[in-house]
Amino acid sequence: MLETLKYLIGSTGVSGFGSKSTAEEVTETCPDLRSITAIITGATSGIGAETARVLAKRGARLVLPARNLKAAEEAKARIVSEFPESEIIVMALDLSSLTSVRNFVSELESLNLPVNILINNAGKFAHEHAISEDGIEMTFATNYLGHFLLTKLLLNTMMKTAKQTGVPGRIVNVSSSIHGWFSGDMIRYIGQISRSKSQYDATRAYALSKLANVLHTKELAQRLKQVDANVTVNCVHPGIVRTRLTREREGLITDLVFFLASKLLKTIPQVN
């Protein structure tokens, strides 16, 4: 209870930062990141957009994969207007499609770019049941499966980059504390909701996808340690933040809930 209270009021921890610290404050003492290439999924709005903006401010080269290329170009334009020397590459990627993930990685490899940082941030909360082109429930396909394959296909490049440069690679999987809401047989449930909508529950499906993110992170961390790779992987709960994740349910009730809770929620710049 005490730790929760400290979090809500923004008390600083051993790092010197708290829940109210902004990404700009956390990265203020970072070295020049002009030698760093970062890939950020879901960077057209919300947490991803702020992450991209701050990394660009620190000099990092950005790769912004997006399903909506127009939105990605607009995000790029906003960053460049603030930081004119930014190097930003916009590329097509639909995380719900395994073919699209493979095509993205193939195109990226053709550019011969190093990859230092991979931030798997994009997320979907599908209130209506939907199936991906690969026959997988859409929330799980987008939040977990697409990011799993993206990470797997980029891992060798990241390990090679870390070895050549001596700069540790970083993989960040954005999950949620909601992962703890799922109980039951994960494999059985994803099979059920991928075949039929009769047992589909949007919140449970979202919790399942986030639990899969956590389990993937733990297993990958162990495997990277076993091969002595200079790449680390971490899973983070960014806090409760109003982003476009709620876009399918925007309206009076959603607005009222967020207004009443606004003093306890983190702003997008406070996600770090």
C-alpha positions as CSV (number, residue, x, y, z in Angstrom):
1,M,0.0,0.0,0.0
2,L,2.8,2.4,0.9
3,E,4.6,1.7,-2.4
4,T,1.4,2.4,-4.3
5,L,1.0,5.7,-2.5
6,K,4.6,6.6,-3.3
7,Y,4.0,5.8,-6.9
8,L,0.8,7.9,-7.1
9,I,2.4,11.0,-5.6
10,G,5.5,10.6,-7.7
11,S,8.1,9.9,-5.0
12,T,11.6,9.3,-6.4
13,G,13.2,5.9,-6.1
14,V,16.9,4.9,-6.0
15,S,17.3,6.0,-9.6
16,G,16.4,9.5,-8.7
17,F,13.2,9.4,-10.7
18,G,9.6,8.7,-10.0
19,S,6.3,8.1,-11.8
20,K,6.0,11.8,-12.5
21,S,9.4,12.1,-14.2
22,T,9.3,12.7,-17.9
23,A,11.2,10.9,-20.6
24,E,13.2,14.1,-21.3
25,E,14.2,14.3,-17.6
26,V,15.3,10.7,-17.6
27,T,17.4,11.0,-20.7
28,E,18.9,14.4,-19.9
29,T,22.2,13.0,-18.9
30,C,22.4,10.4,-21.8
31,P,25.4,10.5,-24.0
32,D,25.1,11.6,-27.6
33,L,22.9,9.0,-29.3
34,R,23.9,9.9,-32.9
35,S,25.5,6.5,-33.3
36,I,22.3,4.7,-32.2
37,T,19.6,3.3,-34.4
38,A,16.2,2.6,-32.7
39,I,13.2,0.9,-34.1
40,I,9.9,1.9,-32.4
41,T,6.6,0.2,-33.2
42,G,3.4,2.2,-32.6
43,A,5.2,5.6,-32.9
44,T,2.5,7.5,-34.6
45,S,0.8,8.5,-31.3
46,G,0.8,8.2,-27.6
47,I,3.7,6.6,-25.8
48,G,5.5,5.6,-29.0
49,A,5.3,9.1,-30.4
50,E,6.8,10.6,-27.3
51,T,9.5,7.9,-27.1
52,A,10.4,8.7,-30.7
53,R,10.5,12.5,-30.1
54,V,12.8,12.2,-27.1
55,L,15.2,9.8,-28.8
56,A,15.3,12.1,-31.8
57,K,16.1,15.0,-29.5
58,R,19.1,13.0,-28.1
59,G,20.3,12.3,-31.7
60,A,19.3,8.7,-32.4
61,R,18.4,7.6,-35.9
62,L,14.8,6.3,-35.9
63,V,13.0,3.7,-37.9
64,L,9.3,4.1,-37.6
65,P,7.4,1.1,-38.9
66,A,3.7,1.7,-39.3
67,R,0.5,0.2,-40.9
68,N,-0.7,3.8,-41.6
69,L,2.1,5.4,-43.5
70,K,0.4,8.7,-43.7
71,A,0.2,8.9,-39.9
72,A,3.9,7.8,-39.7
73,E,4.9,10.6,-42.1
74,E,3.0,13.1,-40.0
75,A,4.8,11.9,-36.9
76,K,8.1,12.2,-38.7
77,A,7.2,15.7,-39.8
78,R,6.3,16.8,-36.2
79,I,9.7,15.5,-35.0
80,V,11.7,17.1,-37.8
81,S,9.9,20.4,-37.3
82,E,11.2,20.4,-33.7
83,F,14.6,18.8,-34.4
84,P,15.5,19.5,-38.0
85,E,18.7,17.3,-38.1
86,S,16.7,14.2,-37.1
87,E,17.2,11.1,-39.3
88,I,13.9,9.3,-39.5
89,I,13.0,6.4,-41.8
90,V,9.3,5.5,-42.3
91,M,8.6,1.9,-43.3
92,A,5.5,-0.2,-43.8
93,L,4.6,-2.8,-41.2
94,D,1.3,-4.4,-40.2
95,L,2.1,-6.4,-37.0
96,S,-1.1,-8.5,-37.4
97,S,0.4,-10.0,-40.6
98,L,3.3,-12.3,-40.4
99,T,4.0,-11.7,-44.1
100,S,4.2,-8.0,-43.5
101,V,6.7,-8.5,-40.6
102,R,8.9,-10.6,-42.8
103,N,8.7,-8.1,-45.6
104,F,9.6,-5.3,-43.2
105,V,12.7,-7.1,-41.9
106,S,13.8,-8.0,-45.5
107,E,13.5,-4.3,-46.5
108,L,15.3,-3.1,-43.4
109,E,18.2,-5.6,-44.0
110,S,18.6,-4.2,-47.6
111,L,19.4,-0.8,-46.0
112,N,22.3,-2.3,-44.1
113,L,21.5,-0.4,-41.0
114,P,22.7,-1.3,-37.5
115,V,20.0,-2.0,-34.9
116,N,20.8,-1.0,-31.4
117,I,17.3,-0.6,-29.8
118,L,14.0,-2.3,-30.5
119,I,11.0,-1.0,-28.7
120,N,8.0,-3.2,-29.1
121,N,5.4,-0.7,-28.2
122,A,2.4,-1.0,-30.6
123,G,-0.7,-2.3,-29.0
124,K,-4.3,-3.1,-29.9
125,F,-7.4,-3.6,-27.7
126,A,-10.0,-5.1,-30.0
127,H,-13.4,-4.7,-28.5
128,E,-14.9,-6.5,-31.4
129,H,-13.8,-10.0,-32.3
130,A,-11.6,-10.2,-35.4
131,I,-9.2,-12.7,-37.0
132,S,-5.9,-11.8,-38.7
133,E,-5.0,-13.0,-42.2
134,D,-3.0,-15.8,-40.5
135,G,-6.1,-17.1,-38.7
136,I,-5.2,-15.7,-35.2
137,E,-7.3,-13.6,-33.0
138,M,-6.4,-10.0,-33.8
139,T,-5.3,-8.7,-30.4
140,F,-3.0,-11.6,-29.8
141,A,-1.7,-11.4,-33.4
142,T,-0.9,-7.7,-33.1
143,N,0.3,-7.4,-29.5
144,Y,2.3,-10.6,-29.2
145,L,2.8,-12.7,-32.3
146,G,3.9,-9.9,-34.6
147,H,6.3,-8.6,-32.1
148,F,7.6,-12.1,-31.3
149,L,8.4,-12.7,-35.0
150,L,9.9,-9.1,-35.4
151,T,12.2,-9.7,-32.5
152,K,13.2,-13.1,-33.6
153,L,14.1,-11.9,-37.1
154,L,16.0,-8.8,-35.9
155,L,17.9,-10.6,-33.1
156,N,21.0,-11.6,-35.2
157,T,21.4,-8.1,-36.5
158,M,21.1,-6.7,-33.0
159,M,23.7,-9.2,-31.6
160,K,26.0,-8.4,-34.5
161,T,25.6,-4.7,-34.0
162,A,26.4,-5.0,-30.3
163,K,29.5,-7.1,-31.0
164,Q,30.8,-4.7,-33.6
165,T,30.2,-1.5,-31.7
166,G,30.6,-2.6,-28.1
167,V,27.3,-0.8,-27.4
168,P,24.8,-3.1,-25.6
169,G,21.7,-3.8,-27.5
170,R,18.3,-3.1,-25.9
171,I,14.9,-4.8,-26.5
172,V,12.0,-3.3,-24.6
173,N,8.6,-5.1,-24.7
174,V,5.8,-2.8,-23.5
175,S,3.3,-4.9,-21.5
176,S,0.8,-4.1,-18.9
177,S,0.0,-5.0,-15.3
178,I,-3.3,-6.3,-16.8
179,H,-1.3,-9.4,-17.7
180,G,-2.0,-10.7,-14.2
181,W,-5.8,-10.6,-15.0
182,F,-5.5,-13.7,-17.2
183,S,-6.0,-17.1,-15.7
184,G,-6.5,-20.5,-17.3
185,D,-5.0,-22.4,-20.2
186,M,-3.4,-19.9,-22.5
187,I,-3.0,-22.2,-25.5
188,R,-6.6,-23.5,-25.2
189,Y,-8.0,-20.0,-24.9
190,I,-6.2,-18.5,-27.9
191,G,-7.3,-21.6,-29.9
192,Q,-10.9,-21.0,-28.9
193,I,-11.1,-17.3,-29.7
194,S,-9.2,-17.8,-33.0
195,R,-11.8,-20.3,-34.1
196,S,-14.9,-18.7,-32.8
197,K,-16.1,-15.5,-31.1
198,S,-18.5,-17.2,-28.8
199,Q,-16.0,-17.2,-25.9
200,Y,-14.3,-13.9,-26.8
201,D,-13.8,-11.4,-24.1
202,A,-11.9,-8.3,-25.1
203,T,-10.3,-7.7,-21.7
204,R,-9.3,-11.3,-21.2
205,A,-7.8,-11.4,-24.8
206,Y,-5.8,-8.3,-24.1
207,A,-4.6,-9.7,-20.8
208,L,-3.5,-12.9,-22.5
209,S,-1.5,-11.0,-25.1
210,K,0.3,-9.0,-22.4
211,L,1.0,-12.1,-20.4
212,A,2.5,-13.6,-23.5
213,N,4.8,-10.5,-23.8
214,V,6.0,-11.1,-20.2
215,L,6.7,-14.8,-20.7
216,H,8.5,-14.1,-24.0
217,T,10.7,-11.5,-22.3
218,K,11.6,-13.9,-19.5
219,E,12.5,-16.7,-21.8
220,L,14.4,-14.5,-24.3
221,A,16.4,-12.9,-21.4
222,Q,17.5,-16.4,-20.3
223,R,18.5,-17.4,-23.8
224,L,20.5,-14.2,-24.4
225,K,22.3,-14.8,-21.2
226,Q,23.2,-18.4,-22.1
227,V,24.9,-17.3,-25.4
228,D,26.6,-14.3,-23.7
229,A,24.9,-11.8,-26.0
230,N,25.5,-8.2,-25.4
231,V,21.8,-7.6,-25.7
232,T,19.3,-7.2,-22.9
233,V,15.5,-7.5,-23.0
234,N,13.1,-6.0,-20.5
235,C,9.4,-5.9,-20.1
236,V,7.7,-2.8,-18.8
237,H,4.4,-1.6,-17.5
238,P,4.3,2.1,-18.4
239,G,1.7,3.0,-15.9
240,I,-1.9,3.9,-16.6
241,V,-1.9,6.4,-19.4
242,R,-4.6,7.6,-21.7
243,T,-3.5,6.9,-25.2
244,R,-5.2,6.0,-28.6
245,L,-5.5,2.4,-27.3
246,T,-9.0,3.4,-26.1
247,R,-10.0,4.8,-29.5
248,E,-12.7,2.2,-30.2
249,R,-14.5,3.2,-27.0
250,E,-14.1,7.0,-27.0
251,G,-17.2,8.7,-25.8
252,L,-18.9,10.3,-22.8
253,I,-18.3,7.4,-20.3
254,T,-14.6,6.9,-21.3
255,D,-14.0,10.6,-21.1
256,L,-15.7,10.9,-17.7
257,V,-13.7,8.0,-16.3
258,F,-10.4,9.4,-17.5
259,F,-11.4,12.9,-16.2
260,L,-12.2,11.6,-12.7
261,A,-8.9,9.6,-12.6
262,S,-6.8,12.3,-14.3
263,K,-5.0,13.3,-11.2
264,L,-3.8,9.7,-10.6
265,L,-2.8,8.9,-14.3
266,K,0.5,9.5,-15.9
267,T,0.7,11.9,-18.8
268,I,2.3,10.7,-22.0
269,P,5.6,12.6,-21.4
270,Q,5.8,11.0,-18.0
271,V,6.2,7.5,-19.5
272,N,9.9,6.7,-19.4
